[in-house]
């Protein structure tokens, strides 16, 4: 019998669509869970409660595994270096034309900016997963715990929790 409530939302409904788009190909769902403990005991995942999806236990991944598969690809931004060849022709009247090599600045600048942004986003995602790691959180009786978990599954069966008998 479950004596606490859960609320779940998938990360695809959040503002970061790049991370959400990585969920489907990797068959991983990042789920936010809220647990209000009314069991009379302190809850710790795996010790006295488990999370189920449909009729089977949910395959919850460690943070390192989730962060390894759900991340922005930093090296793909190197393709912006092809902008280095971009030039703007400027007509100086008559048959004279001057070429301004804007790509010498534009290509490396866009590449560095996007690579830094992607690397920072990956770092923040991992930090957030570690900070709200529900697998490592103890939830005392009468309190509410919040956490993020990565679940290896793409079915949409509702999640629920069961208190384990000792």
N, C-alpha and C positions, 0 to 999 in steps of 0.2 A: 504494500500500500504506500503510495506516495503522499507525503504530508508537507510538501513545499511546492512552490509554483515556479514555472520557467517561462521565459519569453525569449524567442529566438528571432534573429533577423540575419539574413545573408548579407555579405559585404557588397554584393552587386547593387544593393539599394542605397549604398553610401555614395559619397561624392567622388571617390577615386575609381573611375571606370577602368583604368589600366590594370590595377591589381585584380579587379573583379573579372576582367576578360581572361586572366590567367587561370581562373578556377576551373572552367569547363575542360580545357585540353588536358589538365593534370588530374581531373576528377577529384578535386579537393574543394570543399566548401568551408569558408571561414565564417563561423557563426558566433554571434554575441549572445551570451546567455545570462539571465538574471535568475538567481536562486534565493528565495526567501525560506529560511530554515525554521521549520516548526516541528522538528523531530524530537526535541528533548536531548539531543546530543550534538557534538561538534562534527560537522561533515567534512570529509576529505575524500576526494575522488579515488576510486579503486579500493579504498579501505572499507568504507561503509555505504557508498552509493556508486552507481554506474549510470551512464547515459545510454539510452537505447534509441534506435531508429527503426520504426516498424516493429518487427518481431525479433530483431537481433540486436546485440550490443553494437553501438556505434564504434567504428574504427577511428579512434582519436589519435592524431599524429602529434609527435613532439614538435615544439616550436622550431627547432633547427630544420626539420624536414619540411615544414610549411614554408619557412623563409627561403629554403633552397629552391622550391618549385614555384612559389608565387612571388615573383619579383620582376621589376622592369629590366630589360636587357640593355646594359650600358654600352657594350661594343657596337651595337647597331647604329648608334649616333655618329660613329666614325664616317658613315656614308655622307654626312653633311660636308666632309672635306672636299667632295667633288665641286662644291660651290667656289672653291679656291680659283677655279678657272674663269669665274664670271667677270665680265668686263662691261663697262658702259661706254659706248662710243659717243663723243661730244663733237658736234659740228661747230667748227670755229669760223665758218664762212667760206664760201667757195669750195674748193676741192680739199681744203685742209680738214683733217679730222684727228681729234686727240682721243686716246683710249684711257679711261680711268679703271684701274684694276681693283674694283671693290671686293672681289673675291678673296684677295690676300688678307683682308680683315674679316669679311663676312663668314667665310668657311670655317676658319679656326674658332672664331668667336661663338658662332652658333653651336659648333661641335662641343666646345668646352662647357658652355652654359647648359646644354642638354645633358651631357654626361654627368656633370656635377648635380644637376637637379634629380636625375634618375638614381644616382648613387645615394643621395640624401634621402630620397623617398624610400628606397630599400632599407636604409639604416633605421629610419623612423618606423617603418612597418614592423621590422624585427623587434625594436625596442617596445613598441606598443603590444606586440604579441607576448613578449616576456613580462611586461608590467602587468598585463591582465590575464596571465596564464592561469586558467581555472584549475588545471591539473595540480598545481602547486599551492592552491589557496585553501586554507581552512576556514570554514564558515561556522562561527559559533551559533548556538541555539538562539533564536529570536532575532538574528541579524540577516541582512540581505547581502549577498555576494554577487559581484559582476565579473564576467570573464569572457575571453575569446578562446575558441578552440578551432582547430582545423580538423575536419572530418573527411576521411577518404571514402567518398560516396557521391554520386550525383543523382540518386533518387530523392524524391521530395517527400518521403515519409516523415510524419511529425516526430519531433524529438520528445522524449519523456525520460524521467529518471526514476530509478527504483532504489530504495534503501535496502541494503543487504542485511540479511539475518546473520547474527553472530553465532 
